[in-house]
Amino acid sequence: GVFGVLYRRNAIIMFMSIEIMLNAVNLLFVAFSTYHQDAQGQVFVFFSMAVAAAEVAVGLAILVSIFRNLSSIDIDNLKNLKG
């Protein structure tokens, strides 16, 4: 996940890498929750996945808007949007 965020220049690949890192943390929470036989970790994962789904929806909407304006979603081209 970190490799995809640091070295890839495609915004969609970067979003997917962030989601991979979030899913790794969720898997860790579920594993610890199961190990300690406590449901709090699983409840936290449920809310974390809901927030991640909302983040993806907003992020993809922003990417579609940028693609319509620039005809590209390359991160290097987005540097031109600075004020």
mmCIF file of the N, C-alpha and C atoms, coordinates in Angstrom:
data_MODEL
# 
_entry.id   MODEL 
# 
loop_
_atom_site.group_PDB 
_atom_site.id 
_atom_site.type_symbol 
_atom_site.label_atom_id 
_atom_site.label_alt_id 
_atom_site.label_comp_id 
_atom_site.label_asym_id 
_atom_site.label_entity_id 
_atom_site.label_seq_id 
_atom_site.pdbx_PDB_ins_code 
_atom_site.Cartn_x 
_atom_site.Cartn_y 
_atom_site.Cartn_z 
_atom_site.occupancy 
_atom_site.B_iso_or_equiv 
_atom_site.pdbx_formal_charge 
_atom_site.auth_seq_id 
_atom_site.auth_comp_id 
_atom_site.auth_asym_id 
_atom_site.auth_atom_id 
_atom_site.pdbx_PDB_model_num 
ATOM 1   N N  . GLY A 1 1  ? 0.802   -1.190  0.000   1.00 0.00 ? 1  GLY A N  1 
ATOM 2   C CA . GLY A 1 1  ? 0.000   0.000   0.000   1.00 0.00 ? 1  GLY A CA 1 
ATOM 3   C C  . GLY A 1 1  ? 0.847   1.257   0.000   1.00 0.00 ? 1  GLY A C  1 
ATOM 4   N N  . VAL A 1 2  ? 1.849   1.291   0.852   1.00 0.00 ? 2  VAL A N  1 
ATOM 5   C CA . VAL A 1 2  ? 2.702   2.476   0.935   1.00 0.00 ? 2  VAL A CA 1 
ATOM 6   C C  . VAL A 1 2  ? 3.476   2.662   -0.363  1.00 0.00 ? 2  VAL A C  1 
ATOM 7   N N  . PHE A 1 3  ? 3.934   1.564   -0.955  1.00 0.00 ? 3  PHE A N  1 
ATOM 8   C CA . PHE A 1 3  ? 4.648   1.642   -2.224  1.00 0.00 ? 3  PHE A CA 1 
ATOM 9   C C  . PHE A 1 3  ? 3.763   2.270   -3.302  1.00 0.00 ? 3  PHE A C  1 
ATOM 10  N N  . GLY A 1 4  ? 2.500   1.887   -3.347  1.00 0.00 ? 4  GLY A N  1 
ATOM 11  C CA . GLY A 1 4  ? 1.584   2.442   -4.341  1.00 0.00 ? 4  GLY A CA 1 
ATOM 12  C C  . GLY A 1 4  ? 1.334   3.925   -4.153  1.00 0.00 ? 4  GLY A C  1 
ATOM 13  N N  . VAL A 1 5  ? 1.277   4.380   -2.908  1.00 0.00 ? 5  VAL A N  1 
ATOM 14  C CA . VAL A 1 5  ? 1.046   5.804   -2.649  1.00 0.00 ? 5  VAL A CA 1 
ATOM 15  C C  . VAL A 1 5  ? 2.297   6.624   -2.981  1.00 0.00 ? 5  VAL A C  1 
ATOM 16  N N  . LEU A 1 6  ? 3.459   6.095   -2.640  1.00 0.00 ? 6  LEU A N  1 
ATOM 17  C CA . LEU A 1 6  ? 4.681   6.876   -2.815  1.00 0.00 ? 6  LEU A CA 1 
ATOM 18  C C  . LEU A 1 6  ? 5.205   6.896   -4.243  1.00 0.00 ? 6  LEU A C  1 
ATOM 19  N N  . TYR A 1 7  ? 5.066   5.800   -4.975  1.00 0.00 ? 7  TYR A N  1 
ATOM 20  C CA . TYR A 1 7  ? 5.748   5.691   -6.257  1.00 0.00 ? 7  TYR A CA 1 
ATOM 21  C C  . TYR A 1 7  ? 4.846   5.729   -7.482  1.00 0.00 ? 7  TYR A C  1 
ATOM 22  N N  . ARG A 1 8  ? 3.550   5.602   -7.316  1.00 0.00 ? 8  ARG A N  1 
ATOM 23  C CA . ARG A 1 8  ? 2.657   5.625   -8.477  1.00 0.00 ? 8  ARG A CA 1 
ATOM 24  C C  . ARG A 1 8  ? 2.126   7.027   -8.679  1.00 0.00 ? 8  ARG A C  1 
ATOM 25  N N  . ARG A 1 9  ? 1.924   7.427   -9.912  1.00 0.00 ? 9  ARG A N  1 
ATOM 26  C CA . ARG A 1 9  ? 1.462   8.774   -10.229 1.00 0.00 ? 9  ARG A CA 1 
ATOM 27  C C  . ARG A 1 9  ? 0.009   8.789   -10.666 1.00 0.00 ? 9  ARG A C  1 
ATOM 28  N N  . ASN A 1 10 ? -0.655  7.668   -10.651 1.00 0.00 ? 10 ASN A N  1 
ATOM 29  C CA . ASN A 1 10 ? -2.051  7.597   -11.044 1.00 0.00 ? 10 ASN A CA 1 
ATOM 30  C C  . ASN A 1 10 ? -2.909  7.732   -9.788  1.00 0.00 ? 10 ASN A C  1 
ATOM 31  N N  . ALA A 1 11 ? -3.867  8.648   -9.804  1.00 0.00 ? 11 ALA A N  1 
ATOM 32  C CA . ALA A 1 11 ? -4.675  8.927   -8.619  1.00 0.00 ? 11 ALA A CA 1 
ATOM 33  C C  . ALA A 1 11 ? -5.530  7.728   -8.219  1.00 0.00 ? 11 ALA A C  1 
ATOM 34  N N  . ILE A 1 12 ? -6.029  6.976   -9.175  1.00 0.00 ? 12 ILE A N  1 
ATOM 35  C CA . ILE A 1 12 ? -6.864  5.816   -8.847  1.00 0.00 ? 12 ILE A CA 1 
ATOM 36  C C  . ILE A 1 12 ? -6.027  4.739   -8.154  1.00 0.00 ? 12 ILE A C  1 
ATOM 37  N N  . ILE A 1 13 ? -4.810  4.523   -8.637  1.00 0.00 ? 13 ILE A N  1 
ATOM 38  C CA . ILE A 1 13 ? -3.916  3.562   -7.997  1.00 0.00 ? 13 ILE A CA 1 
ATOM 39  C C  . ILE A 1 13 ? -3.589  4.018   -6.579  1.00 0.00 ? 13 ILE A C  1 
ATOM 40  N N  . MET A 1 14 ? -3.415  5.318   -6.389  1.00 0.00 ? 14 MET A N  1 
ATOM 41  C CA . MET A 1 14 ? -3.130  5.834   -5.057  1.00 0.00 ? 14 MET A CA 1 
ATOM 42  C C  . MET A 1 14 ? -4.311  5.603   -4.115  1.00 0.00 ? 14 MET A C  1 
ATOM 43  N N  . PHE A 1 15 ? -5.542  5.831   -4.596  1.00 0.00 ? 15 PHE A N  1 
ATOM 44  C CA . PHE A 1 15 ? -6.716  5.566   -3.773  1.00 0.00 ? 15 PHE A CA 1 
ATOM 45  C C  . PHE A 1 15 ? -6.821  4.084   -3.427  1.00 0.00 ? 15 PHE A C  1 
ATOM 46  N N  . MET A 1 16 ? -6.544  3.220   -4.396  1.00 0.00 ? 16 MET A N  1 
ATOM 47  C CA . MET A 1 16 ? -6.602  1.787   -4.125  1.00 0.00 ? 16 MET A CA 1 
ATOM 48  C C  . MET A 1 16 ? -5.546  1.388   -3.100  1.00 0.00 ? 16 MET A C  1 
ATOM 49  N N  . SER A 1 17 ? -4.377  2.004   -3.155  1.00 0.00 ? 17 SER A N  1 
ATOM 50  C CA . SER A 1 17 ? -3.323  1.699   -2.186  1.00 0.00 ? 17 SER A CA 1 
ATOM 51  C C  . SER A 1 17 ? -3.722  2.130   -0.784  1.00 0.00 ? 17 SER A C  1 
ATOM 52  N N  . ILE A 1 18 ? -4.369  3.286   -0.670  1.00 0.00 ? 18 ILE A N  1 
ATOM 53  C CA . ILE A 1 18 ? -4.849  3.737   0.635   1.00 0.00 ? 18 ILE A CA 1 
ATOM 54  C C  . ILE A 1 18 ? -5.895  2.775   1.174   1.00 0.00 ? 18 ILE A C  1 
ATOM 55  N N  . GLU A 1 19 ? -6.769  2.293   0.312   1.00 0.00 ? 19 GLU A N  1 
ATOM 56  C CA . GLU A 1 19 ? -7.783  1.332   0.743   1.00 0.00 ? 19 GLU A CA 1 
ATOM 57  C C  . GLU A 1 19 ? -7.148  0.019   1.189   1.00 0.00 ? 19 GLU A C  1 
ATOM 58  N N  . ILE A 1 20 ? -6.078  -0.395  0.533   1.00 0.00 ? 20 ILE A N  1 
ATOM 59  C CA . ILE A 1 20 ? -5.374  -1.613  0.950   1.00 0.00 ? 20 ILE A CA 1 
ATOM 60  C C  . ILE A 1 20 ? -4.814  -1.440  2.357   1.00 0.00 ? 20 ILE A C  1 
ATOM 61  N N  . MET A 1 21 ? -4.248  -0.255  2.629   1.00 0.00 ? 21 MET A N  1 
ATOM 62  C CA . MET A 1 21 ? -3.715  -0.009  3.969   1.00 0.00 ? 21 MET A CA 1 
ATOM 63  C C  . MET A 1 21 ? -4.838  0.015   5.009   1.00 0.00 ? 21 MET A C  1 
ATOM 64  N N  . LEU A 1 22 ? -5.979  0.614   4.681   1.00 0.00 ? 22 LEU A N  1 
ATOM 65  C CA . LEU A 1 22 ? -7.106  0.621   5.613   1.00 0.00 ? 22 LEU A CA 1 
ATOM 66  C C  . LEU A 1 22 ? -7.625  -0.791  5.874   1.00 0.00 ? 22 LEU A C  1 
ATOM 67  N N  . ASN A 1 23 ? -7.680  -1.614  4.832   1.00 0.00 ? 23 ASN A N  1 
ATOM 68  C CA . ASN A 1 23 ? -8.141  -2.988  5.013   1.00 0.00 ? 23 ASN A CA 1 
ATOM 69  C C  . ASN A 1 23 ? -7.160  -3.811  5.843   1.00 0.00 ? 23 ASN A C  1 
ATOM 70  N N  . ALA A 1 24 ? -5.870  -3.511  5.731   1.00 0.00 ? 24 ALA A N  1 
ATOM 71  C CA . ALA A 1 24 ? -4.891  -4.207  6.561   1.00 0.00 ? 24 ALA A CA 1 
ATOM 72  C C  . ALA A 1 24 ? -5.102  -3.880  8.034   1.00 0.00 ? 24 ALA A C  1 
ATOM 73  N N  . VAL A 1 25 ? -5.376  -2.621  8.321   1.00 0.00 ? 25 VAL A N  1 
ATOM 74  C CA . VAL A 1 25 ? -5.642  -2.229  9.710   1.00 0.00 ? 25 VAL A CA 1 
ATOM 75  C C  . VAL A 1 25 ? -6.936  -2.878  10.199  1.00 0.00 ? 25 VAL A C  1 
ATOM 76  N N  . ASN A 1 26 ? -7.954  -2.918  9.351   1.00 0.00 ? 26 ASN A N  1 
ATOM 77  C CA . ASN A 1 26 ? -9.210  -3.565  9.743   1.00 0.00 ? 26 ASN A CA 1 
ATOM 78  C C  . ASN A 1 26 ? -9.003  -5.045  10.036  1.00 0.00 ? 26 ASN A C  1 
ATOM 79  N N  . LEU A 1 27 ? -8.206  -5.702  9.221   1.00 0.00 ? 27 LEU A N  1 
ATOM 80  C CA . LEU A 1 27 ? -7.911  -7.111  9.459   1.00 0.00 ? 27 LEU A CA 1 
ATOM 81  C C  . LEU A 1 27 ? -7.178  -7.302  10.790  1.00 0.00 ? 27 LEU A C  1 
ATOM 82  N N  . LEU A 1 28 ? -6.281  -6.382  11.106  1.00 0.00 ? 28 LEU A N  1 
ATOM 83  C CA . LEU A 1 28 ? -5.576  -6.440  12.382  1.00 0.00 ? 28 LEU A CA 1 
ATOM 84  C C  . LEU A 1 28 ? -6.544  -6.274  13.547  1.00 0.00 ? 28 LEU A C  1 
ATOM 85  N N  . PHE A 1 29 ? -7.493  -5.329  13.425  1.00 0.00 ? 29 PHE A N  1 
ATOM 86  C CA . PHE A 1 29 ? -8.490  -5.142  14.479  1.00 0.00 ? 29 PHE A CA 1 
ATOM 87  C C  . PHE A 1 29 ? -9.335  -6.397  14.679  1.00 0.00 ? 29 PHE A C  1 
ATOM 88  N N  . VAL A 1 30 ? -9.741  -7.018  13.590  1.00 0.00 ? 30 VAL A N  1 
ATOM 89  C CA . VAL A 1 30 ? -10.558 -8.233  13.698  1.00 0.00 ? 30 VAL A CA 1 
ATOM 90  C C  . VAL A 1 30 ? -9.750  -9.355  14.341  1.00 0.00 ? 30 VAL A C  1 
ATOM 91  N N  . ALA A 1 31 ? -8.477  -9.483  13.967  1.00 0.00 ? 31 ALA A N  1 
ATOM 92  C CA . ALA A 1 31 ? -7.649  -10.545 14.545  1.00 0.00 ? 31 ALA A CA 1 
ATOM 93  C C  . ALA A 1 31 ? -7.474  -10.343 16.052  1.00 0.00 ? 31 ALA A C  1 
ATOM 94  N N  . PHE A 1 32 ? -7.173  -9.125  16.476  1.00 0.00 ? 32 PHE A N  1 
ATOM 95  C CA . PHE A 1 32 ? -7.015  -8.870  17.903  1.00 0.00 ? 32 PHE A CA 1 
ATOM 96  C C  . PHE A 1 32 ? -8.338  -9.015  18.646  1.00 0.00 ? 32 PHE A C  1 
ATOM 97  N N  . SER A 1 33 ? -9.420  -8.617  18.000  1.00 0.00 ? 33 SER A N  1 
ATOM 98  C CA . SER A 1 33 ? -10.728 -8.757  18.624  1.00 0.00 ? 33 SER A CA 1 
ATOM 99  C C  . SER A 1 33 ? -11.073 -10.227 18.835  1.00 0.00 ? 33 SER A C  1 
ATOM 100 N N  . THR A 1 34 ? -10.764 -11.044 17.853  1.00 0.00 ? 34 THR A N  1 
ATOM 101 C CA . THR A 1 34 ? -11.021 -12.475 17.978  1.00 0.00 ? 34 THR A CA 1 
ATOM 102 C C  . THR A 1 34 ? -10.100 -13.101 19.024  1.00 0.00 ? 34 THR A C  1 
ATOM 103 N N  . TYR A 1 35 ? -8.848  -12.679 19.049  1.00 0.00 ? 35 TYR A N  1 
ATOM 104 C CA . TYR A 1 35 ? -7.887  -13.227 20.007  1.00 0.00 ? 35 TYR A CA 1 
ATOM 105 C C  . TYR A 1 35 ? -8.292  -12.919 21.447  1.00 0.00 ? 35 TYR A C  1 
ATOM 106 N N  . HIS A 1 36 ? -8.779  -11.699 21.678  1.00 0.00 ? 36 HIS A N  1 
ATOM 107 C CA . HIS A 1 36 ? -9.180  -11.302 23.029  1.00 0.00 ? 36 HIS A CA 1 
ATOM 108 C C  . HIS A 1 36 ? -10.653 -11.592 23.320  1.00 0.00 ? 36 HIS A C  1 
ATOM 109 N N  . GLN A 1 37 ? -11.343 -12.175 22.364  1.00 0.00 ? 37 GLN A N  1 
ATOM 110 C CA . GLN A 1 37 ? -12.759 -12.537 22.488  1.00 0.00 ? 37 GLN A CA 1 
ATOM 111 C C  . GLN A 1 37 ? -13.606 -11.346 22.942  1.00 0.00 ? 37 GLN A C  1 
ATOM 112 N N  . ASP A 1 38 ? -13.411 -10.240 22.228  1.00 0.00 ? 38 ASP A N  1 
ATOM 113 C CA . ASP A 1 38 ? -14.137 -9.006  22.511  1.00 0.00 ? 38 ASP A CA 1 
ATOM 114 C C  . ASP A 1 38 ? -14.638 -8.458  21.178  1.00 0.00 ? 38 ASP A C  1 
ATOM 115 N N  . ALA A 1 39 ? -15.885 -8.031  21.127  1.00 0.00 ? 39 ALA A N  1 
ATOM 116 C CA . ALA A 1 39 ? -16.494 -7.585  19.873  1.00 0.00 ? 39 ALA A CA 1 
ATOM 117 C C  . ALA A 1 39 ? -16.235 -6.119  19.559  1.00 0.00 ? 39 ALA A C  1 
ATOM 118 N N  . GLN A 1 40 ? -15.549 -5.392  20.419  1.00 0.00 ? 40 GLN A N  1 
ATOM 119 C CA . GLN A 1 40 ? -15.344 -3.970  20.176  1.00 0.00 ? 40 GLN A CA 1 
ATOM 120 C C  . GLN A 1 40 ? -14.517 -3.716  18.916  1.00 0.00 ? 40 GLN A C  1 
ATOM 121 N N  . GLY A 1 41 ? -13.519 -4.537  18.671  1.00 0.00 ? 41 GLY A N  1 
ATOM 122 C CA . GLY A 1 41 ? -12.704 -4.376  17.463  1.00 0.00 ? 41 GLY A CA 1 
ATOM 123 C C  . GLY A 1 41 ? -13.516 -4.581  16.202  1.00 0.00 ? 41 GLY A C  1 
ATOM 124 N N  . GLN A 1 42 ? -14.423 -5.541  16.216  1.00 0.00 ? 42 GLN A N  1 
ATOM 125 C CA . GLN A 1 42 ? -15.248 -5.799  15.045  1.00 0.00 ? 42 GLN A CA 1 
ATOM 126 C C  . GLN A 1 42 ? -16.252 -4.679  14.813  1.00 0.00 ? 42 GLN A C  1 
ATOM 127 N N  . VAL A 1 43 ? -16.761 -4.100  15.884  1.00 0.00 ? 43 VAL A N  1 
ATOM 128 C CA . VAL A 1 43 ? -17.664 -2.956  15.754  1.00 0.00 ? 43 VAL A CA 1 
ATOM 129 C C  . VAL A 1 43 ? -16.908 -1.768  15.174  1.00 0.00 ? 43 VAL A C  1 
ATOM 130 N N  . PHE A 1 44 ? -15.679 -1.563  15.631  1.00 0.00 ? 44 PHE A N  1 
ATOM 131 C CA . PHE A 1 44 ? -14.866 -0.478  15.098  1.00 0.00 ? 44 PHE A CA 1 
ATOM 132 C C  . PHE A 1 44 ? -14.585 -0.687  13.620  1.00 0.00 ? 44 PHE A C  1 
ATOM 133 N N  . VAL A 1 45 ? -14.343 -1.919  13.207  1.00 0.00 ? 45 VAL A N  1 
ATOM 134 C CA . VAL A 1 45 ? -14.125 -2.222  11.793  1.00 0.00 ? 45 VAL A CA 1 
ATOM 135 C C  . VAL A 1 45 ? -15.366 -1.893  10.970  1.00 0.00 ? 45 VAL A C  1 
ATOM 136 N N  . PHE A 1 46 ? -16.530 -2.190  11.507  1.00 0.00 ? 46 PHE A N  1 
ATOM 137 C CA . PHE A 1 46 ? -17.767 -1.883  10.792  1.00 0.00 ? 46 PHE A CA 1 
ATOM 138 C C  . PHE A 1 46 ? -17.880 -0.382  10.517  1.00 0.00 ? 46 PHE A C  1 
ATOM 139 N N  . PHE A 1 47 ? -17.632 0.435   11.529  1.00 0.00 ? 47 PHE A N  1 
ATOM 140 C CA . PHE A 1 47 ? -17.702 1.881   11.331  1.00 0.00 ? 47 PHE A CA 1 
ATOM 141 C C  . PHE A 1 47 ? -16.565 2.388   10.450  1.00 0.00 ? 47 PHE A C  1 
ATOM 142 N N  . SER A 1 48 ? -15.403 1.788   10.564  1.00 0.00 ? 48 SER A N  1 
ATOM 143 C CA . SER A 1 48 ? -14.276 2.171   9.731   1.00 0.00 ? 48 SER A CA 1 
ATOM 144 C C  . SER A 1 48 ? -14.555 1.894   8.258   1.00 0.00 ? 48 SER A C  1 
ATOM 145 N N  . MET A 1 49 ? -15.204 0.772   7.973   1.00 0.00 ? 49 MET A N  1 
ATOM 146 C CA . MET A 1 49 ? -15.541 0.453   6.580   1.00 0.00 ? 49 MET A CA 1 
ATOM 147 C C  . MET A 1 49 ? -16.607 1.390   6.041   1.00 0.00 ? 49 MET A C  1 
ATOM 148 N N  . ALA A 1 50 ? -17.529 1.823   6.886   1.00 0.00 ? 50 ALA A N  1 
ATOM 149 C CA . ALA A 1 50 ? -18.540 2.783   6.450   1.00 0.00 ? 50 ALA A CA 1 
ATOM 150 C C  . ALA A 1 50 ? -17.895 4.116   6.105   1.00 0.00 ? 50 ALA A C  1 
ATOM 151 N N  . VAL A 1 51 ? -16.951 4.557   6.913   1.00 0.00 ? 51 VAL A N  1 
ATOM 152 C CA . VAL A 1 51 ? -16.244 5.812   6.632   1.00 0.00 ? 51 VAL A CA 1 
ATOM 153 C C  . VAL A 1 51 ? -15.393 5.667   5.366   1.00 0.00 ? 51 VAL A C  1 
ATOM 154 N N  . ALA A 1 52 ? -14.760 4.522   5.191   1.00 0.00 ? 52 ALA A N  1 
ATOM 155 C CA . ALA A 1 52 ? -13.943 4.293   3.991   1.00 0.00 ? 52 ALA A CA 1 
ATOM 156 C C  . ALA A 1 52 ? -14.797 4.299   2.732   1.00 0.00 ? 52 ALA A C  1 
ATOM 157 N N  . ALA A 1 53 ? -15.995 3.751   2.800   1.00 0.00 ? 53 ALA A N  1 
ATOM 158 C CA . ALA A 1 53 ? -16.891 3.769   1.638   1.00 0.00 ? 53 ALA A CA 1 
ATOM 159 C C  . ALA A 1 53 ? -17.295 5.199   1.286   1.00 0.00 ? 53 ALA A C  1 
ATOM 160 N N  . ALA A 1 54 ? -17.560 6.009   2.297   1.00 0.00 ? 54 ALA A N  1 
ATOM 161 C CA . ALA A 1 54 ? -17.896 7.413   2.044   1.00 0.00 ? 54 ALA A CA 1 
ATOM 162 C C  . ALA A 1 54 ? -16.696 8.152   1.468   1.00 0.00 ? 54 ALA A C  1 
ATOM 163 N N  . GLU A 1 55 ? -15.508 7.835   1.965   1.00 0.00 ? 55 GLU A N  1 
ATOM 164 C CA . GLU A 1 55 ? -14.292 8.465   1.447   1.00 0.00 ? 55 GLU A CA 1 
ATOM 165 C C  . GLU A 1 55 ? -14.086 8.125   -0.020  1.00 0.00 ? 55 GLU A C  1 
ATOM 166 N N  . VAL A 1 56 ? -14.307 6.882   -0.384  1.00 0.00 ? 56 VAL A N  1 
ATOM 167 C CA . VAL A 1 56 ? -14.138 6.466   -1.776  1.00 0.00 ? 56 VAL A CA 1 
ATOM 168 C C  . VAL A 1 56 ? -15.140 7.172   -2.672  1.00 0.00 ? 56 VAL A C  1 
ATOM 169 N N  . ALA A 1 57 ? -16.367 7.310   -2.218  1.00 0.00 ? 57 ALA A N  1 
ATOM 170 C CA . ALA A 1 57 ? -17.384 7.989   -3.022  1.00 0.00 ? 57 ALA A CA 1 
ATOM 171 C C  . ALA A 1 57 ? -17.002 9.441   -3.274  1.00 0.00 ? 57 ALA A C  1 
ATOM 172 N N  . VAL A 1 58 ? -16.563 10.133  -2.241  1.00 0.00 ? 58 VAL A N  1 
ATOM 173 C CA . VAL A 1 58 ? -16.170 11.538  -2.407  1.00 0.00 ? 58 VAL A CA 1 
ATOM 174 C C  . VAL A 1 58 ? -14.905 11.648  -3.253  1.00 0.00 ? 58 VAL A C  1 
ATOM 175 N N  . GLY A 1 59 ? -13.932 10.779  -2.996  1.00 0.00 ? 59 GLY A N  1 
ATOM 176 C CA . GLY A 1 59 ? -12.689 10.813  -3.762  1.00 0.00 ? 59 GLY A CA 1 
ATOM 177 C C  . GLY A 1 59 ? -12.905 10.542  -5.241  1.00 0.00 ? 59 GLY A C  1 
ATOM 178 N N  . LEU A 1 60 ? -13.725 9.571   -5.562  1.00 0.00 ? 60 LEU A N  1 
ATOM 179 C CA . LEU A 1 60 ? -13.993 9.286   -6.976  1.00 0.00 ? 60 LEU A CA 1 
ATOM 180 C C  . LEU A 1 60 ? -14.781 10.411  -7.640  1.00 0.00 ? 60 LEU A C  1 
ATOM 181 N N  . ALA A 1 61 ? -15.663 11.061  -6.903  1.00 0.00 ? 61 ALA A N  1 
ATOM 182 C CA . ALA A 1 61 ? -16.386 12.209  -7.459  1.00 0.00 ? 61 ALA A CA 1 
ATOM 183 C C  . ALA A 1 61 ? -15.421 13.347  -7.774  1.00 0.00 ? 61 ALA A C  1 
ATOM 184 N N  . ILE A 1 62 ? -14.458 13.567  -6.902  1.00 0.00 ? 62 ILE A N  1 
ATOM 185 C CA . ILE A 1 62 ? -13.449 14.595  -7.163  1.00 0.00 ? 62 ILE A CA 1 
ATOM 186 C C  . ILE A 1 62 ? -12.605 14.216  -8.368  1.00 0.00 ? 62 ILE A C  1 
ATOM 187 N N  . LEU A 1 63 ? -12.219 12.946  -8.471  1.00 0.00 ? 63 LEU A N  1 
ATOM 188 C CA . LEU A 1 63 ? -11.423 12.508  -9.623  1.00 0.00 ? 63 LEU A CA 1 
ATOM 189 C C  . LEU A 1 63 ? -12.189 12.642  -10.933 1.00 0.00 ? 63 LEU A C  1 
ATOM 190 N N  . VAL A 1 64 ? -13.465 12.340  -10.935 1.00 0.00 ? 64 VAL A N  1 
ATOM 191 C CA . VAL A 1 64 ? -14.270 12.493  -12.149 1.00 0.00 ? 64 VAL A CA 1 
ATOM 192 C C  . VAL A 1 64 ? -14.346 13.966  -12.543 1.00 0.00 ? 64 VAL A C  1 
ATOM 193 N N  . SER A 1 65 ? -14.498 14.833  -11.568 1.00 0.00 ? 65 SER A N  1 
ATOM 194 C CA . SER A 1 65 ? -14.532 16.267  -11.839 1.00 0.00 ? 65 SER A CA 1 
ATOM 195 C C  . SER A 1 65 ? -13.202 16.755  -12.419 1.00 0.00 ? 65 SER A C  1 
ATOM 196 N N  . ILE A 1 66 ? -12.100 16.289  -11.853 1.00 0.00 ? 66 ILE A N  1 
ATOM 197 C CA . ILE A 1 66 ? -10.784 16.679  -12.372 1.00 0.00 ? 66 ILE A CA 1 
ATOM 198 C C  . ILE A 1 66 ? -10.571 16.129  -13.772 1.00 0.00 ? 66 ILE A C  1 
ATOM 199 N N  . PHE A 1 67 ? -10.994 14.892  -14.010 1.00 0.00 ? 67 PHE A N  1 
ATOM 200 C CA . PHE A 1 67 ? -10.838 14.304  -15.338 1.00 0.00 ? 67 PHE A CA 1 
ATOM 201 C C  . PHE A 1 67 ? -11.636 15.066  -16.389 1.00 0.00 ? 67 PHE A C  1 
ATOM 202 N N  . ARG A 1 68 ? -12.812 15.531  -16.025 1.00 0.00 ? 68 ARG A N  1 
ATOM 203 C CA . ARG A 1 68 ? -13.619 16.302  -16.980 1.00 0.00 ? 68 ARG A CA 1 
ATOM 204 C C  . ARG A 1 68 ? -12.954 17.623  -17.325 1.00 0.00 ? 68 ARG A C  1 
ATOM 205 N N  . ASN A 1 69 ? -12.238 18.213  -16.385 1.00 0.00 ? 69 ASN A N  1 
ATOM 206 C CA . ASN A 1 69 ? -11.595 19.503  -16.642 1.00 0.00 ? 69 ASN A CA 1 
ATOM 207 C C  . ASN A 1 69 ? -10.244 19.375  -17.327 1.00 0.00 ? 69 ASN A C  1 
ATOM 208 N N  . LEU A 1 70 ? -9.446  18.382  -16.956 1.00 0.00 ? 70 LEU A N  1 
ATOM 209 C CA . LEU A 1 70 ? -8.076  18.268  -17.462 1.00 0.00 ? 70 LEU A CA 1 
ATOM 210 C C  . LEU A 1 70 ? -7.866  17.132  -18.452 1.00 0.00 ? 70 LEU A C  1 
ATOM 211 N N  . SER A 1 71 ? -8.816  16.233  -18.585 1.00 0.00 ? 71 SER A N  1 
ATOM 212 C CA . SER A 1 71 ? -8.704  15.034  -19.433 1.00 0.00 ? 71 SER A CA 1 
ATOM 213 C C  . SER A 1 71 ? -7.564  14.126  -18.994 1.00 0.00 ? 71 SER A C  1 
ATOM 214 N N  . SER A 1 72 ? -7.189  14.218  -17.730 1.00 0.00 ? 72 SER A N  1 
ATOM 215 C CA . SER A 1 72 ? -6.144  13.365  -17.176 1.00 0.00 ? 72 SER A CA 1 
ATOM 216 C C  . SER A 1 72 ? -6.302  13.333  -15.660 1.00 0.00 ? 72 SER A C  1 
ATOM 217 N N  . ILE A 1 73 ? -5.875  12.222  -15.060 1.00 0.00 ? 73 ILE A N  1 
ATOM 218 C CA . ILE A 1 73 ? -5.876  12.144  -13.598 1.00 0.00 ? 73 ILE A CA 1 
ATOM 219 C C  . ILE A 1 73 ? -4.463  11.904  -13.088 1.00 0.00 ? 73 ILE A C  1 
ATOM 220 N N  . ASP A 1 74 ? -3.472  12.284  -13.905 1.00 0.00 ? 74 ASP A N  1 
ATOM 221 C CA . ASP A 1 74 ? -2.089  12.166  -13.501 1.00 0.00 ? 74 ASP A CA 1 
ATOM 222 C C  . ASP A 1 74 ? -1.801  13.179  -12.397 1.00 0.00 ? 74 ASP A C  1 
ATOM 223 N N  . ILE A 1 75 ? -1.147  12.741  -11.345 1.00 0.00 ? 75 ILE A N  1 
ATOM 224 C CA . ILE A 1 75 ? -0.888  13.592  -10.187 1.00 0.00 ? 75 ILE A CA 1 
ATOM 225 C C  . ILE A 1 75 ? 0.015   14.770  -10.557 1.00 0.00 ? 75 ILE A C  1 
ATOM 226 N N  . ASP A 1 76 ? 0.947   14.552  -11.471 1.00 0.00 ? 76 ASP A N  1 
ATOM 227 C CA . ASP A 1 76 ? 1.848   15.649  -11.856 1.00 0.00 ? 76 ASP A CA 1 
ATOM 228 C C  . ASP A 1 76 ? 1.086   16.784  -12.533 1.00 0.00 ? 76 ASP A C  1 
ATOM 229 N N  . ASN A 1 77 ? 0.008   16.471  -13.249 1.00 0.00 ? 77 ASN A N  1 
ATOM 230 C CA . ASN A 1 77 ? -0.791  17.513  -13.892 1.00 0.00 ? 77 ASN A CA 1 
ATOM 231 C C  . ASN A 1 77 ? -1.625  18.294  -12.878 1.00 0.00 ? 77 ASN A C  1 
ATOM 232 N N  . LEU A 1 78 ? -1.881  17.716  -11.717 1.00 0.00 ? 78 LEU A N  1 
ATOM 233 C CA . LEU A 1 78 ? -2.692  18.390  -10.708 1.00 0.00 ? 78 LEU A CA 1 
ATOM 234 C C  . LEU A 1 78 ? -1.928  19.509  -10.004 1.00 0.00 ? 78 LEU A C  1 
ATOM 235 N N  . LYS A 1 79 ? -0.616  19.541  -10.148 1.00 0.00 ? 79 LYS A N  1 
ATOM 236 C CA . LYS A 1 79 ? 0.165   20.597  -9.521  1.00 0.00 ? 79 LYS A CA 1 
ATOM 237 C C  . LYS A 1 79 ? -0.147  21.958  -10.142 1.00 0.00 ? 79 LYS A C  1 
ATOM 238 N N  . ASN A 1 80 ? -0.700  21.964  -11.356 1.00 0.00 ? 80 ASN A N  1 
ATOM 239 C CA . ASN A 1 80 ? -1.060  23.208  -12.027 1.00 0.00 ? 80 ASN A CA 1 
ATOM 240 C C  . ASN A 1 80 ? -2.301  23.857  -11.399 1.00 0.00 ? 80 ASN A C  1 
ATOM 241 N N  . LEU A 1 81 ? -3.026  23.134  -10.549 1.00 0.00 ? 81 LEU A N  1 
ATOM 242 C CA . LEU A 1 81 ? -4.246  23.665  -9.945  1.00 0.00 ? 81 LEU A CA 1 
ATOM 243 C C  . LEU A 1 81 ? -3.973  24.531  -8.736  1.00 0.00 ? 81 LEU A C  1 
ATOM 244 N N  . LYS A 1 82 ? -2.711  24.603  -8.310  1.00 0.00 ? 82 LYS A N  1 
ATOM 245 C CA . LYS A 1 82 ? -2.382  25.440  -7.164  1.00 0.00 ? 82 LYS A CA 1 
ATOM 246 C C  . LYS A 1 82 ? -2.650  26.899  -7.494  1.00 0.00 ? 82 LYS A C  1 
ATOM 247 N N  . GLY A 1 83 ? -3.177  27.623  -6.503  1.00 0.00 ? 83 GLY A N  1 
ATOM 248 C CA . GLY A 1 83 ? -3.559  29.036  -6.673  1.00 0.00 ? 83 GLY A CA 1 
ATOM 249 C C  . GLY A 1 83 ? -2.446  29.894  -6.930  1.00 0.00 ? 83 GLY A C  1 
# 
